[in-house]
């Protein structure tokens, strides 16, 4: 059985719901890890150090403590992120899957404190937050 093309799927409510459930499960699991283990006590990928260095080199001006969603939506930033993400296609599992990231690292996942990003963006932002101690206040 062949999968439908993007044109055939449109915005199928069932597919959107499946994505939302998976993204929320990922977010909940990550918050549980932060609250119980602490961000400095686990790795998100096998290449955390490389991702962190490359992210800081390419996005040094990005405020990771409190993200500005508009900084991710310009055509220039979309192209820059696309090129960055695609470098990790064969090295980061689910590199381009949709994920949820907290806008303000001091808060939990809420409707007002969450934005959609690609999985590699999530990893880069959260690895940086962990390495720089910005998630330390989350641990219970």
C-alpha positions in Angstrom: 0.0 0.0 0.0 1.5 3.3 -1.1 1.6 6.3 1.2 -0.4 9.3 0.1 1.4 12.3 -1.4 1.5 15.6 0.4 -1.1 17.0 -2.0 -3.4 14.1 -1.2 -3.1 14.5 2.6 -3.8 18.2 2.8 -4.4 19.0 6.5 -5.9 15.8 7.5 -7.1 16.2 11.1 -6.1 12.6 12.1 -2.5 13.2 10.9 -2.3 16.5 12.8 -3.6 14.8 15.9 -1.0 12.0 15.7 1.7 14.6 15.3 0.4 16.6 18.2 0.3 13.5 20.5 3.8 12.5 19.6 5.2 16.1 20.0 3.5 16.5 23.4 4.7 13.1 24.5 8.3 14.1 23.6 7.9 17.4 25.5 6.4 15.7 28.6 9.2 13.2 28.6 11.9 15.9 28.3 10.3 17.9 31.2 10.2 14.8 33.4 14.0 14.3 32.7 14.7 17.9 33.6 12.7 17.8 36.8 14.1 14.5 38.0 17.6 14.2 36.7 18.6 17.8 35.8 19.8 19.0 32.4 23.5 18.6 33.0 23.1 14.9 33.8 22.1 13.4 30.5 22.8 13.7 26.8 20.1 14.4 24.2 22.1 13.0 21.3 25.4 11.1 20.7 26.8 14.4 19.3 25.7 17.0 21.9 29.1 18.7 22.0 29.4 19.0 18.2 25.8 20.3 18.0 26.5 22.8 20.7 29.7 24.1 19.1 28.1 24.4 15.7 25.0 26.0 17.0 26.9 28.6 19.0 29.1 29.3 16.0 26.1 29.8 13.7 23.5 31.3 16.0 25.6 33.1 18.6 23.1 36.1 18.8 20.1 33.9 19.5 18.7 34.5 23.0 18.1 30.9 24.2 16.9 32.0 27.7 13.8 33.5 26.2 13.2 32.8 22.5 11.7 35.3 20.2 9.5 33.3 17.8 9.7 36.1 15.1 13.5 35.3 14.9 12.6 31.9 13.5 10.1 33.0 10.9 12.0 35.4 8.6 12.9 34.0 5.2 16.6 34.6 6.0 16.4 32.7 9.3 14.4 29.8 7.8 17.0 29.4 5.1 19.9 29.5 7.6 18.2 27.0 9.9 17.3 24.7 6.9 21.0 24.6 5.8 22.1 24.0 9.4 19.5 21.2 10.1 20.2 19.4 6.8 23.9 18.9 7.7 22.7 16.5 10.4 20.3 14.5 8.3 22.2 11.2 8.7 23.5 11.9 12.2 20.6 13.1 14.3 17.6 10.7 14.7 14.4 12.4 13.4 16.4 15.4 12.6 13.6 17.2 10.8 10.6 16.0 12.9 8.4 18.7 14.4 9.0 19.3 18.1 7.8 21.7 20.8 10.3 23.9 22.6 9.7 26.2 25.6 10.0 29.8 24.7 11.1 30.9 28.2 13.5 28.3 29.7 12.3 29.1 33.2 8.7 27.9 32.5 7.0 24.6 31.7 5.3 23.6 28.5 2.1 25.7 28.3 0.2 27.1 25.4 1.7 30.5 25.8 5.3 29.2 26.4 5.6 26.8 23.6 6.6 27.1 19.9 7.0 24.6 17.1 10.6 23.8 15.8 12.4 21.1 14.0 13.9 18.3 16.2 17.5 19.5 15.5 16.5 23.0 16.6 15.0 21.6 19.8 18.2 19.7 20.5 20.5 22.7 19.8 18.5 25.1 22.0 18.1 22.6 24.9 21.6 21.3 24.8 22.8 25.0 25.0 20.4 25.7 27.9 21.6 22.6 29.7 25.3 23.3 29.2 24.9 27.0 30.2 22.9 26.1 33.3 19.7 27.8 32.2 17.6 24.7 32.9 19.1 24.3 36.5 16.0 25.9 38.1 13.7 23.3 36.6 15.0 20.3 38.7 12.8 19.6 41.6 
